[in-house]
Amino acid sequence: MVDFAEQTFHSTSVQAAEIARQAEVGKLLIGHFSSRYKSPEVLLNEAKTVFQSTELALDDKKFLV
């Protein structure tokens, strides 16, 4: 899906995780999920292979800073 992500000016979950790791952030929040996925958990699992501290930004979910 890398080619499609580039065409639509988006990142894959793995690309986002790589950027988070390189930027040495504390946590990566993934949102704006494609409807092609039945569950955003797929994206979460992909991202966590690269950057463990990843969570899904779901409706009504709150995060402490």
PDBQT receptor file of N, H, CA, C and O in Angstrom, charges set to zero:
ATOM      1  N   MET A   1       0.807  -1.197   0.000  1.00  0.00    +0.000 N 
ATOM      2  CA  MET A   1       0.000   0.000   0.000  1.00  0.00    +0.000 C 
ATOM      3  C   MET A   1       0.859   1.273   0.000  1.00  0.00    +0.000 C 
ATOM      4  O   MET A   1       0.321   2.380   0.028  1.00  0.00    +0.000 OA
ATOM      5  N   VAL A   2       2.153   1.124  -0.030  1.00  0.00    +0.000 N 
ATOM      6  H   VAL A   2       2.589   0.225  -0.053  1.00  0.00    +0.000 HD
ATOM      7  CA  VAL A   2       3.036   2.287   0.001  1.00  0.00    +0.000 C 
ATOM      8  C   VAL A   2       2.783   3.191  -1.198  1.00  0.00    +0.000 C 
ATOM      9  O   VAL A   2       2.692   4.409  -1.046  1.00  0.00    +0.000 OA
ATOM     10  N   ASP A   3       2.669   2.609  -2.386  1.00  0.00    +0.000 N 
ATOM     11  H   ASP A   3       2.743   1.620  -2.509  1.00  0.00    +0.000 HD
ATOM     12  CA  ASP A   3       2.443   3.413  -3.590  1.00  0.00    +0.000 C 
ATOM     13  C   ASP A   3       1.136   4.189  -3.490  1.00  0.00    +0.000 C 
ATOM     14  O   ASP A   3       1.093   5.375  -3.814  1.00  0.00    +0.000 OA
ATOM     15  N   PHE A   4       0.073   3.528  -3.043  1.00  0.00    +0.000 N 
ATOM     16  H   PHE A   4       0.108   2.564  -2.780  1.00  0.00    +0.000 HD
ATOM     17  CA  PHE A   4      -1.221   4.192  -2.921  1.00  0.00    +0.000 C 
ATOM     18  C   PHE A   4      -1.158   5.302  -1.873  1.00  0.00    +0.000 C 
ATOM     19  O   PHE A   4      -1.727   6.375  -2.072  1.00  0.00    +0.000 OA
ATOM     20  N   ALA A   5      -0.473   5.051  -0.768  1.00  0.00    +0.000 N 
ATOM     21  H   ALA A   5      -0.011   4.179  -0.606  1.00  0.00    +0.000 HD
ATOM     22  CA  ALA A   5      -0.326   6.067   0.279  1.00  0.00    +0.000 C 
ATOM     23  C   ALA A   5       0.376   7.303  -0.277  1.00  0.00    +0.000 C 
ATOM     24  O   ALA A   5      -0.026   8.432   0.003  1.00  0.00    +0.000 OA
ATOM     25  N   GLU A   6       1.413   7.086  -1.054  1.00  0.00    +0.000 N 
ATOM     26  H   GLU A   6       1.740   6.169  -1.281  1.00  0.00    +0.000 HD
ATOM     27  CA  GLU A   6       2.130   8.224  -1.649  1.00  0.00    +0.000 C 
ATOM     28  C   GLU A   6       1.234   9.004  -2.605  1.00  0.00    +0.000 C 
ATOM     29  O   GLU A   6       1.253  10.235  -2.605  1.00  0.00    +0.000 OA
ATOM     30  N   GLN A   7       0.459   8.307  -3.411  1.00  0.00    +0.000 N 
ATOM     31  H   GLN A   7       0.443   7.307  -3.411  1.00  0.00    +0.000 HD
ATOM     32  CA  GLN A   7      -0.432   8.967  -4.369  1.00  0.00    +0.000 C 
ATOM     33  C   GLN A   7      -1.485   9.826  -3.672  1.00  0.00    +0.000 C 
ATOM     34  O   GLN A   7      -1.908  10.848  -4.213  1.00  0.00    +0.000 OA
ATOM     35  N   THR A   8      -1.905   9.422  -2.492  1.00  0.00    +0.000 N 
ATOM     36  H   THR A   8      -1.562   8.592  -2.053  1.00  0.00    +0.000 HD
ATOM     37  CA  THR A   8      -2.950  10.149  -1.768  1.00  0.00    +0.000 C 
ATOM     38  C   THR A   8      -2.384  11.028  -0.648  1.00  0.00    +0.000 C 
ATOM     39  O   THR A   8      -3.131  11.554   0.177  1.00  0.00    +0.000 OA
ATOM     40  N   PHE A   9      -1.062  11.180  -0.630  1.00  0.00    +0.000 N 
ATOM     41  H   PHE A   9      -0.455  10.753  -1.300  1.00  0.00    +0.000 HD
ATOM     42  CA  PHE A   9      -0.378  12.033   0.347  1.00  0.00    +0.000 C 
ATOM     43  C   PHE A   9      -0.660  11.604   1.796  1.00  0.00    +0.000 C 
ATOM     44  O   PHE A   9      -0.889  12.433   2.676  1.00  0.00    +0.000 OA
ATOM     45  N   HIS A  10      -0.635  10.294   2.008  1.00  0.00    +0.000 N 
ATOM     46  H   HIS A  10      -0.449   9.621   1.293  1.00  0.00    +0.000 HD
ATOM     47  CA  HIS A  10      -0.789   9.706   3.332  1.00  0.00    +0.000 C 
ATOM     48  C   HIS A  10       0.448   8.877   3.650  1.00  0.00    +0.000 C 
ATOM     49  O   HIS A  10       1.323   8.691   2.804  1.00  0.00    +0.000 OA
ATOM     50  N   SER A  11       0.505   8.389   4.872  1.00  0.00    +0.000 N 
ATOM     51  H   SER A  11      -0.206   8.540   5.558  1.00  0.00    +0.000 HD
ATOM     52  CA  SER A  11       1.569   7.479   5.295  1.00  0.00    +0.000 C 
ATOM     53  C   SER A  11       0.954   6.143   5.647  1.00  0.00    +0.000 C 
ATOM     54  O   SER A  11      -0.213   6.067   6.034  1.00  0.00    +0.000 OA
ATOM     55  N   THR A  12       1.732   5.106   5.515  1.00  0.00    +0.000 N 
ATOM     56  H   THR A  12       2.679   5.168   5.201  1.00  0.00    +0.000 HD
ATOM     57  CA  THR A  12       1.289   3.814   6.030  1.00  0.00    +0.000 C 
ATOM     58  C   THR A  12       1.531   3.818   7.535  1.00  0.00    +0.000 C 
ATOM     59  O   THR A  12       2.246   4.679   8.047  1.00  0.00    +0.000 OA
ATOM     60  N   SER A  13       0.949   2.878   8.231  1.00  0.00    +0.000 N 
ATOM     61  H   SER A  13       0.368   2.178   7.815  1.00  0.00    +0.000 HD
ATOM     62  CA  SER A  13       1.160   2.801   9.681  1.00  0.00    +0.000 C 
ATOM     63  C   SER A  13       2.624   2.524  10.005  1.00  0.00    +0.000 C 
ATOM     64  O   SER A  13       3.150   3.024  11.000  1.00  0.00    +0.000 OA
ATOM     65  N   VAL A  14       3.276   1.732   9.168  1.00  0.00    +0.000 N 
ATOM     66  H   VAL A  14       2.849   1.327   8.360  1.00  0.00    +0.000 HD
ATOM     67  CA  VAL A  14       4.695   1.435   9.379  1.00  0.00    +0.000 C 
ATOM     68  C   VAL A  14       5.548   2.679   9.140  1.00  0.00    +0.000 C 
ATOM     69  O   VAL A  14       6.493   2.934   9.887  1.00  0.00    +0.000 OA
ATOM     70  N   GLN A  15       5.225   3.446   8.119  1.00  0.00    +0.000 N 
ATOM     71  H   GLN A  15       4.457   3.239   7.512  1.00  0.00    +0.000 HD
ATOM     72  CA  GLN A  15       5.973   4.684   7.864  1.00  0.00    +0.000 C 
ATOM     73  C   GLN A  15       5.814   5.656   9.028  1.00  0.00    +0.000 C 
ATOM     74  O   GLN A  15       6.785   6.281   9.454  1.00  0.00    +0.000 OA
ATOM     75  N   ALA A  16       4.598   5.783   9.539  1.00  0.00    +0.000 N 
ATOM     76  H   ALA A  16       3.810   5.275   9.193  1.00  0.00    +0.000 HD
ATOM     77  CA  ALA A  16       4.366   6.665  10.687  1.00  0.00    +0.000 C 
ATOM     78  C   ALA A  16       5.171   6.201  11.893  1.00  0.00    +0.000 C 
ATOM     79  O   ALA A  16       5.737   7.019  12.619  1.00  0.00    +0.000 OA
ATOM     80  N   ALA A  17       5.222   4.901  12.104  1.00  0.00    +0.000 N 
ATOM     81  H   ALA A  17       4.762   4.237  11.514  1.00  0.00    +0.000 HD
ATOM     82  CA  ALA A  17       5.984   4.348  13.224  1.00  0.00    +0.000 C 
ATOM     83  C   ALA A  17       7.479   4.597  13.056  1.00  0.00    +0.000 C 
ATOM     84  O   ALA A  17       8.177   4.888  14.027  1.00  0.00    +0.000 OA
ATOM     85  N   GLU A  18       7.961   4.485  11.843  1.00  0.00    +0.000 N 
ATOM     86  H   GLU A  18       7.394   4.249  11.054  1.00  0.00    +0.000 HD
ATOM     87  CA  GLU A  18       9.383   4.754  11.586  1.00  0.00    +0.000 C 
ATOM     88  C   GLU A  18       9.718   6.211  11.880  1.00  0.00    +0.000 C 
ATOM     89  O   GLU A  18      10.766   6.500  12.458  1.00  0.00    +0.000 OA
ATOM     90  N   ILE A  19       8.854   7.115  11.494  1.00  0.00    +0.000 N 
ATOM     91  H   ILE A  19       8.003   6.880  11.024  1.00  0.00    +0.000 HD
ATOM     92  CA  ILE A  19       9.070   8.542  11.767  1.00  0.00    +0.000 C 
ATOM     93  C   ILE A  19       9.042   8.790  13.274  1.00  0.00    +0.000 C 
ATOM     94  O   ILE A  19       9.873   9.532  13.796  1.00  0.00    +0.000 OA
ATOM     95  N   ALA A  20       8.089   8.172  13.976  1.00  0.00    +0.000 N 
ATOM     96  H   ALA A  20       7.413   7.569  13.552  1.00  0.00    +0.000 HD
ATOM     97  CA  ALA A  20       8.004   8.336  15.436  1.00  0.00    +0.000 C 
ATOM     98  C   ALA A  20       9.274   7.834  16.118  1.00  0.00    +0.000 C 
ATOM     99  O   ALA A  20       9.788   8.468  17.039  1.00  0.00    +0.000 OA
ATOM    100  N   ARG A  21       9.766   6.700  15.660  1.00  0.00    +0.000 N 
ATOM    101  H   ARG A  21       9.348   6.185  14.911  1.00  0.00    +0.000 HD
ATOM    102  CA  ARG A  21      10.993   6.142  16.240  1.00  0.00    +0.000 C 
ATOM    103  C   ARG A  21      12.176   7.068  15.992  1.00  0.00    +0.000 C 
ATOM    104  O   ARG A  21      12.952   7.348  16.905  1.00  0.00    +0.000 OA
ATOM    105  N   GLN A  22      12.313   7.543  14.762  1.00  0.00    +0.000 N 
ATOM    106  H   GLN A  22      11.682   7.316  14.020  1.00  0.00    +0.000 HD
ATOM    107  CA  GLN A  22      13.432   8.432  14.415  1.00  0.00    +0.000 C 
ATOM    108  C   GLN A  22      13.348   9.759  15.170  1.00  0.00    +0.000 C 
ATOM    109  O   GLN A  22      14.371  10.335  15.541  1.00  0.00    +0.000 OA
ATOM    110  N   ALA A  23      12.124  10.238  15.394  1.00  0.00    +0.000 N 
ATOM    111  H   ALA A  23      11.293   9.770  15.093  1.00  0.00    +0.000 HD
ATOM    112  CA  ALA A  23      11.934  11.508  16.097  1.00  0.00    +0.000 C 
ATOM    113  C   ALA A  23      12.035  11.352  17.608  1.00  0.00    +0.000 C 
ATOM    114  O   ALA A  23      12.028  12.335  18.350  1.00  0.00    +0.000 OA
ATOM    115  N   GLU A  24      12.129  10.093  18.054  1.00  0.00    +0.000 N 
ATOM    116  H   GLU A  24      12.135   9.295  17.452  1.00  0.00    +0.000 HD
ATOM    117  CA  GLU A  24      12.236   9.786  19.475  1.00  0.00    +0.000 C 
ATOM    118  C   GLU A  24      11.085  10.387  20.287  1.00  0.00    +0.000 C 
ATOM    119  O   GLU A  24      11.299  10.964  21.353  1.00  0.00    +0.000 OA
ATOM    120  N   VAL A  25       9.860  10.242  19.766  1.00  0.00    +0.000 N 
ATOM    121  H   VAL A  25       9.686   9.773  18.900  1.00  0.00    +0.000 HD
ATOM    122  CA  VAL A  25       8.687  10.727  20.489  1.00  0.00    +0.000 C 
ATOM    123  C   VAL A  25       8.312   9.726  21.574  1.00  0.00    +0.000 C 
ATOM    124  O   VAL A  25       8.761   8.580  21.553  1.00  0.00    +0.000 OA
ATOM    125  N   GLY A  26       7.499  10.155  22.505  1.00  0.00    +0.000 N 
ATOM    126  H   GLY A  26       7.134  11.086  22.522  1.00  0.00    +0.000 HD
ATOM    127  CA  GLY A  26       7.081   9.266  23.580  1.00  0.00    +0.000 C 
ATOM    128  C   GLY A  26       5.967   8.319  23.177  1.00  0.00    +0.000 C 
ATOM    129  O   GLY A  26       5.900   7.188  23.659  1.00  0.00    +0.000 OA
ATOM    130  N   LYS A  27       5.079   8.787  22.279  1.00  0.00    +0.000 N 
ATOM    131  H   LYS A  27       5.133   9.706  21.887  1.00  0.00    +0.000 HD
ATOM    132  CA  LYS A  27       3.937   7.973  21.883  1.00  0.00    +0.000 C 
ATOM    133  C   LYS A  27       3.487   8.394  20.488  1.00  0.00    +0.000 C 
ATOM    134  O   LYS A  27       3.542   9.569  20.127  1.00  0.00    +0.000 OA
ATOM    135  N   LEU A  28       3.042   7.411  19.718  1.00  0.00    +0.000 N 
ATOM    136  H   LEU A  28       2.997   6.456  20.011  1.00  0.00    +0.000 HD
ATOM    137  CA  LEU A  28       2.470   7.646  18.390  1.00  0.00    +0.000 C 
ATOM    138  C   LEU A  28       0.987   7.349  18.464  1.00  0.00    +0.000 C 
ATOM    139  O   LEU A  28       0.587   6.269  18.900  1.00  0.00    +0.000 OA
ATOM    140  N   LEU A  29       0.164   8.308  18.039  1.00  0.00    +0.000 N 
ATOM    141  H   LEU A  29       0.489   9.185  17.685  1.00  0.00    +0.000 HD
ATOM    142  CA  LEU A  29      -1.275   8.103  17.951  1.00  0.00    +0.000 C 
ATOM    143  C   LEU A  29      -1.640   7.983  16.480  1.00  0.00    +0.000 C 
ATOM    144  O   LEU A  29      -1.344   8.870  15.679  1.00  0.00    +0.000 OA
ATOM    145  N   ILE A  30      -2.280   6.885  16.138  1.00  0.00    +0.000 N 
ATOM    146  H   ILE A  30      -2.520   6.165  16.789  1.00  0.00    +0.000 HD
ATOM    147  CA  ILE A  30      -2.690   6.672  14.749  1.00  0.00    +0.000 C 
ATOM    148  C   ILE A  30      -4.175   6.956  14.637  1.00  0.00    +0.000 C 
ATOM    149  O   ILE A  30      -4.976   6.430  15.409  1.00  0.00    +0.000 OA
ATOM    150  N   GLY A  31      -4.543   7.792  13.670  1.00  0.00    +0.000 N 
ATOM    151  H   GLY A  31      -3.892   8.219  13.043  1.00  0.00    +0.000 HD
ATOM    152  CA  GLY A  31      -5.937   8.125  13.413  1.00  0.00    +0.000 C 
ATOM    153  C   GLY A  31      -6.184   8.221  11.918  1.00  0.00    +0.000 C 
ATOM    154  O   GLY A  31      -5.303   7.902  11.121  1.00  0.00    +0.000 OA
ATOM    155  N   HIS A  32      -7.364   8.653  11.537  1.00  0.00    +0.000 N 
ATOM    156  H   HIS A  32      -8.080   8.912  12.185  1.00  0.00    +0.000 HD
ATOM    157  CA  HIS A  32      -7.736   8.801  10.122  1.00  0.00    +0.000 C 
ATOM    158  C   HIS A  32      -7.565   7.476   9.392  1.00  0.00    +0.000 C 
ATOM    159  O   HIS A  32      -6.765   7.360   8.464  1.00  0.00    +0.000 OA
ATOM    160  N   PHE A  33      -8.324   6.490   9.823  1.00  0.00    +0.000 N 
ATOM    161  H   PHE A  33      -8.974   6.585  10.577  1.00  0.00    +0.000 HD
ATOM    162  CA  PHE A  33      -8.198   5.120   9.319  1.00  0.00    +0.000 C 
ATOM    163  C   PHE A  33      -8.917   4.956   7.989  1.00  0.00    +0.000 C 
ATOM    164  O   PHE A  33     -10.013   5.481   7.794  1.00  0.00    +0.000 OA
ATOM    165  N   SER A  34      -8.300   4.234   7.094  1.00  0.00    +0.000 N 
ATOM    166  H   SER A  34      -7.410   3.808   7.253  1.00  0.00    +0.000 HD
ATOM    167  CA  SER A  34      -8.924   3.914   5.813  1.00  0.00    +0.000 C 
ATOM    168  C   SER A  34     -10.074   2.934   6.022  1.00  0.00    +0.000 C 
ATOM    169  O   SER A  34      -9.982   2.022   6.844  1.00  0.00    +0.000 OA
ATOM    170  N   SER A  35     -11.141   3.127   5.282  1.00  0.00    +0.000 N 
ATOM    171  H   SER A  35     -11.216   3.867   4.614  1.00  0.00    +0.000 HD
ATOM    172  CA  SER A  35     -12.288   2.213   5.366  1.00  0.00    +0.000 C 
ATOM    173  C   SER A  35     -11.986   0.859   4.721  1.00  0.00    +0.000 C 
ATOM    174  O   SER A  35     -12.801  -0.060   4.801  1.00  0.00    +0.000 OA
ATOM    175  N   ARG A  36     -10.826   0.732   4.087  1.00  0.00    +0.000 N 
ATOM    176  H   ARG A  36     -10.163   1.478   4.022  1.00  0.00    +0.000 HD
ATOM    177  CA  ARG A  36     -10.430  -0.554   3.510  1.00  0.00    +0.000 C 
ATOM    178  C   ARG A  36     -10.145  -1.587   4.587  1.00  0.00    +0.000 C 
ATOM    179  O   ARG A  36     -10.137  -2.788   4.317  1.00  0.00    +0.000 OA
ATOM    180  N   TYR A  37      -9.913  -1.124   5.801  1.00  0.00    +0.000 N 
ATOM    181  H   TYR A  37      -9.919  -0.149   6.021  1.00  0.00    +0.000 HD
ATOM    182  CA  TYR A  37      -9.607  -2.034   6.905  1.00  0.00    +0.000 C 
ATOM    183  C   TYR A  37     -10.858  -2.268   7.738  1.00  0.00    +0.000 C 
ATOM    184  O   TYR A  37     -11.526  -1.319   8.150  1.00  0.00    +0.000 OA
ATOM    185  N   LYS A  38     -11.169  -3.520   7.981  1.00  0.00    +0.000 N 
ATOM    186  H   LYS A  38     -10.627  -4.290   7.646  1.00  0.00    +0.000 HD
ATOM    187  CA  LYS A  38     -12.336  -3.849   8.803  1.00  0.00    +0.000 C 
ATOM    188  C   LYS A  38     -12.119  -3.416  10.240  1.00  0.00    +0.000 C 
ATOM    189  O   LYS A  38     -13.067  -3.052  10.937  1.00  0.00    +0.000 OA
ATOM    190  N   SER A  39     -10.871  -3.455  10.683  1.00  0.00    +0.000 N 
ATOM    191  H   SER A  39     -10.101  -3.751  10.118  1.00  0.00    +0.000 HD
ATOM    192  CA  SER A  39     -10.535  -3.068  12.047  1.00  0.00    +0.000 C 
ATOM    193  C   SER A  39      -9.220  -2.285  12.037  1.00  0.00    +0.000 C 
ATOM    194  O   SER A  39      -8.254  -2.708  11.401  1.00  0.00    +0.000 OA
ATOM    195  N   PRO A  40      -9.178  -1.155  12.732  1.00  0.00    +0.000 N 
ATOM    196  CA  PRO A  40      -7.923  -0.406  12.806  1.00  0.00    +0.000 C 
ATOM    197  C   PRO A  40      -6.839  -1.126  13.602  1.00  0.00    +0.000 C 
ATOM    198  O   PRO A  40      -5.682  -0.706  13.597  1.00  0.00    +0.000 OA
ATOM    199  N   GLU A  41      -7.208  -2.207  14.283  1.00  0.00    +0.000 N 
ATOM    200  H   GLU A  41      -8.148  -2.548  14.287  1.00  0.00    +0.000 HD
ATOM    201  CA  GLU A  41      -6.223  -2.997  15.032  1.00  0.00    +0.000 C 
ATOM    202  C   GLU A  41      -5.116  -3.518  14.108  1.00  0.00    +0.000 C 
ATOM    203  O   GLU A  41      -3.977  -3.691  14.542  1.00  0.00    +0.000 OA
ATOM    204  N   VAL A  42      -5.443  -3.765  12.855  1.00  0.00    +0.000 N 
ATOM    205  H   VAL A  42      -6.368  -3.625  12.503  1.00  0.00    +0.000 HD
ATOM    206  CA  VAL A  42      -4.445  -4.213  11.881  1.00  0.00    +0.000 C 
ATOM    207  C   VAL A  42      -3.343  -3.160  11.765  1.00  0.00    +0.000 C 
ATOM    208  O   VAL A  42      -2.155  -3.483  11.759  1.00  0.00    +0.000 OA
ATOM    209  N   LEU A  43      -3.755  -1.903  11.675  1.00  0.00    +0.000 N 
ATOM    210  H   LEU A  43      -4.720  -1.640  11.680  1.00  0.00    +0.000 HD
ATOM    211  CA  LEU A  43      -2.785  -0.802  11.564  1.00  0.00    +0.000 C 
ATOM    212  C   LEU A  43      -1.971  -0.671  12.848  1.00  0.00    +0.000 C 
ATOM    213  O   LEU A  43      -0.764  -0.432  12.807  1.00  0.00    +0.000 OA
ATOM    214  N   LEU A  44      -2.639  -0.827  13.977  1.00  0.00    +0.000 N 
ATOM    215  H   LEU A  44      -3.619  -1.021  14.010  1.00  0.00    +0.000 HD
ATOM    216  CA  LEU A  44      -1.943  -0.760  15.260  1.00  0.00    +0.000 C 
ATOM    217  C   LEU A  44      -0.875  -1.838  15.352  1.00  0.00    +0.000 C 
ATOM    218  O   LEU A  44       0.260  -1.562  15.740  1.00  0.00    +0.000 OA
ATOM    219  N   ASN A  45      -1.229  -3.042  15.002  1.00  0.00    +0.000 N 
ATOM    220  H   ASN A  45      -2.151  -3.267  14.687  1.00  0.00    +0.000 HD
ATOM    221  CA  ASN A  45      -0.271  -4.148  15.075  1.00  0.00    +0.000 C 
ATOM    222  C   ASN A  45       0.909  -3.937  14.140  1.00  0.00    +0.000 C 
ATOM    223  O   ASN A  45       2.046  -4.243  14.500  1.00  0.00    +0.000 OA
ATOM    224  N   GLU A  46       0.653  -3.417  12.939  1.00  0.00    +0.000 N 
ATOM    225  H   GLU A  46      -0.270  -3.169  12.647  1.00  0.00    +0.000 HD
ATOM    226  CA  GLU A  46       1.751  -3.133  12.002  1.00  0.00    +0.000 C 
ATOM    227  C   GLU A  46       2.692  -2.091  12.584  1.00  0.00    +0.000 C 
ATOM    228  O   GLU A  46       3.911  -2.262  12.565  1.00  0.00    +0.000 OA
ATOM    229  N   ALA A  47       2.120  -1.010  13.102  1.00  0.00    +0.000 N 
ATOM    230  H   ALA A  47       1.130  -0.870  13.118  1.00  0.00    +0.000 HD
ATOM    231  CA  ALA A  47       2.949   0.072  13.647  1.00  0.00    +0.000 C 
ATOM    232  C   ALA A  47       3.767  -0.406  14.842  1.00  0.00    +0.000 C 
ATOM    233  O   ALA A  47       4.924  -0.017  14.999  1.00  0.00    +0.000 OA
ATOM    234  N   LYS A  48       3.178  -1.238  15.675  1.00  0.00    +0.000 N 
ATOM    235  H   LYS A  48       2.238  -1.555  15.547  1.00  0.00    +0.000 HD
ATOM    236  CA  LYS A  48       3.876  -1.703  16.879  1.00  0.00    +0.000 C 
ATOM    237  C   LYS A  48       5.068  -2.606  16.560  1.00  0.00    +0.000 C 
ATOM    238  O   LYS A  48       5.929  -2.811  17.416  1.00  0.00    +0.000 OA
ATOM    239  N   THR A  49       5.129  -3.143  15.352  1.00  0.00    +0.000 N 
ATOM    240  H   THR A  49       4.430  -2.976  14.656  1.00  0.00    +0.000 HD
ATOM    241  CA  THR A  49       6.318  -3.926  14.980  1.00  0.00    +0.000 C 
ATOM    242  C   THR A  49       7.541  -3.020  14.871  1.00  0.00    +0.000 C 
ATOM    243  O   THR A  49       8.676  -3.487  14.964  1.00  0.00    +0.000 OA
ATOM    244  N   VAL A  50       7.307  -1.727  14.675  1.00  0.00    +0.000 N 
ATOM    245  H   VAL A  50       6.385  -1.347  14.600  1.00  0.00    +0.000 HD
ATOM    246  CA  VAL A  50       8.391  -0.755  14.530  1.00  0.00    +0.000 C 
ATOM    247  C   VAL A  50       8.509   0.128  15.765  1.00  0.00    +0.000 C 
ATOM    248  O   VAL A  50       9.614   0.427  16.217  1.00  0.00    +0.000 OA
ATOM    249  N   PHE A  51       7.370   0.545  16.308  1.00  0.00    +0.000 N 
ATOM    250  H   PHE A  51       6.473   0.302  15.940  1.00  0.00    +0.000 HD
ATOM    251  CA  PHE A  51       7.346   1.484  17.434  1.00  0.00    +0.000 C 
ATOM    252  C   PHE A  51       6.283   1.019  18.430  1.00  0.00    +0.000 C 
ATOM    253  O   PHE A  51       5.088   1.234  18.226  1.00  0.00    +0.000 OA
ATOM    254  N   GLN A  52       6.728   0.389  19.489  1.00  0.00    +0.000 N 
ATOM    255  H   GLN A  52       7.699   0.214  19.654  1.00  0.00    +0.000 HD
ATOM    256  CA  GLN A  52       5.833  -0.270  20.448  1.00  0.00    +0.000 C 
ATOM    257  C   GLN A  52       4.860   0.694  21.110  1.00  0.00    +0.000 C 
ATOM    258  O   GLN A  52       3.720   0.321  21.390  1.00  0.00    +0.000 OA
ATOM    259  N   SER A  53       5.281   1.908  21.362  1.00  0.00    +0.000 N 
ATOM    260  H   SER A  53       6.207   2.211  21.135  1.00  0.00    +0.000 HD
ATOM    261  CA  SER A  53       4.434   2.865  22.078  1.00  0.00    +0.000 C 
ATOM    262  C   SER A  53       3.478   3.569  21.113  1.00  0.00    +0.000 C 
ATOM    263  O   SER A  53       3.546   4.783  20.923  1.00  0.00    +0.000 OA
ATOM    264  N   THR A  54       2.597   2.788  20.515  1.00  0.00    +0.000 N 
ATOM    265  H   THR A  54       2.542   1.802  20.669  1.00  0.00    +0.000 HD
ATOM    266  CA  THR A  54       1.623   3.287  19.546  1.00  0.00    +0.000 C 
ATOM    267  C   THR A  54       0.227   2.956  20.041  1.00  0.00    +0.000 C 
ATOM    268  O   THR A  54      -0.018   1.872  20.570  1.00  0.00    +0.000 OA
ATOM    269  N   GLU A  55      -0.686   3.904  19.862  1.00  0.00    +0.000 N 
ATOM    270  H   GLU A  55      -0.487   4.784  19.432  1.00  0.00    +0.000 HD
ATOM    271  CA  GLU A  55      -2.079   3.679  20.224  1.00  0.00    +0.000 C 
ATOM    272  C   GLU A  55      -2.978   4.206  19.120  1.00  0.00    +0.000 C 
ATOM    273  O   GLU A  55      -2.564   5.019  18.293  1.00  0.00    +0.000 OA
ATOM    274  N   LEU A  56      -4.216   3.730  19.120  1.00  0.00    +0.000 N 
ATOM    275  H   LEU A  56      -4.552   3.070  19.792  1.00  0.00    +0.000 HD
ATOM    276  CA  LEU A  56      -5.210   4.193  18.162  1.00  0.00    +0.000 C 
ATOM    277  C   LEU A  56      -5.940   5.405  18.731  1.00  0.00    +0.000 C 
ATOM    278  O   LEU A  56      -6.370   5.390  19.884  1.00  0.00    +0.000 OA
ATOM    279  N   ALA A  57      -6.076   6.434  17.935  1.00  0.00    +0.000 N 
ATOM    280  H   ALA A  57      -5.727   6.446  16.999  1.00  0.00    +0.000 HD
ATOM    281  CA  ALA A  57      -6.831   7.614  18.334  1.00  0.00    +0.000 C 
ATOM    282  C   ALA A  57      -8.292   7.373  17.950  1.00  0.00    +0.000 C 
ATOM    283  O   ALA A  57      -8.726   7.733  16.856  1.00  0.00    +0.000 OA
ATOM    284  N   LEU A  58      -9.030   6.771  18.853  1.00  0.00    +0.000 N 
ATOM    285  H   LEU A  58      -8.678   6.479  19.742  1.00  0.00    +0.000 HD
ATOM    286  CA  LEU A  58     -10.427   6.421  18.611  1.00  0.00    +0.000 C 
ATOM    287  C   LEU A  58     -11.347   7.483  19.195  1.00  0.00    +0.000 C 
ATOM    288  O   LEU A  58     -10.955   8.224  20.097  1.00  0.00    +0.000 OA
ATOM    289  N   ASP A  59     -12.570   7.556  18.681  1.00  0.00    +0.000 N 
ATOM    290  H   ASP A  59     -12.888   6.955  17.948  1.00  0.00    +0.000 HD
ATOM    291  CA  ASP A  59     -13.555   8.518  19.195  1.00  0.00    +0.000 C 
ATOM    292  C   ASP A  59     -13.707   8.381  20.693  1.00  0.00    +0.000 C 
ATOM    293  O   ASP A  59     -13.800   7.273  21.222  1.00  0.00    +0.000 OA
ATOM    294  N   ASP A  60     -13.730   9.493  21.362  1.00  0.00    +0.000 N 
ATOM    295  H   ASP A  60     -13.655  10.393  20.933  1.00  0.00    +0.000 HD
ATOM    296  CA  ASP A  60     -13.939   9.586  22.818  1.00  0.00    +0.000 C 
ATOM    297  C   ASP A  60     -12.805   9.006  23.661  1.00  0.00    +0.000 C 
ATOM    298  O   ASP A  60     -12.935   8.929  24.883  1.00  0.00    +0.000 OA
ATOM    299  N   LYS A  61     -11.703   8.599  23.043  1.00  0.00    +0.000 N 
ATOM    300  H   LYS A  61     -11.598   8.661  22.051  1.00  0.00    +0.000 HD
ATOM    301  CA  LYS A  61     -10.572   8.103  23.824  1.00  0.00    +0.000 C 
ATOM    302  C   LYS A  61      -9.735   9.295  24.263  1.00  0.00    +0.000 C 
ATOM    303  O   LYS A  61      -9.486  10.205  23.473  1.00  0.00    +0.000 OA
ATOM    304  N   LYS A  62      -9.306   9.295  25.500  1.00  0.00    +0.000 N 
ATOM    305  H   LYS A  62      -9.508   8.556  26.143  1.00  0.00    +0.000 HD
ATOM    306  CA  LYS A  62      -8.523  10.403  26.045  1.00  0.00    +0.000 C 
ATOM    307  C   LYS A  62      -7.122   9.942  26.366  1.00  0.00    +0.000 C 
ATOM    308  O   LYS A  62      -6.899   8.803  26.775  1.00  0.00    +0.000 OA
ATOM    309  N   PHE A  63      -6.184  10.845  26.174  1.00  0.00    +0.000 N 
ATOM    310  H   PHE A  63      -6.365  11.770  25.842  1.00  0.00    +0.000 HD
ATOM    311  CA  PHE A  63      -4.773  10.556  26.428  1.00  0.00    +0.000 C 
ATOM    312  C   PHE A  63      -4.225  11.633  27.357  1.00  0.00    +0.000 C 
ATOM    313  O   PHE A  63      -4.539  12.814  27.208  1.00  0.00    +0.000 OA
ATOM    314  N   LEU A  64      -3.419  11.222  28.298  1.00  0.00    +0.000 N 
ATOM    315  H   LEU A  64      -3.164  10.263  28.419  1.00  0.00    +0.000 HD
ATOM    316  CA  LEU A  64      -2.753  12.178  29.184  1.00  0.00    +0.000 C 
ATOM    317  C   LEU A  64      -1.440  12.617  28.563  1.00  0.00    +0.000 C 
ATOM    318  O   LEU A  64      -0.728  11.814  27.961  1.00  0.00    +0.000 OA
ATOM    319  N   VAL A  65      -1.128  13.877  28.709  1.00  0.00    +0.000 N 
ATOM    320  H   VAL A  65      -1.707  14.530  29.197  1.00  0.00    +0.000 HD
ATOM    321  CA  VAL A  65       0.125  14.403  28.164  1.00  0.00    +0.000 C 
ATOM    322  C   VAL A  65       1.145  14.557  29.240  1.00  0.00    +0.000 C 
ATOM    323  O   VAL A  65       2.266  14.989  28.970  1.00  0.00    +0.000 OA
TER     324      VAL A  65
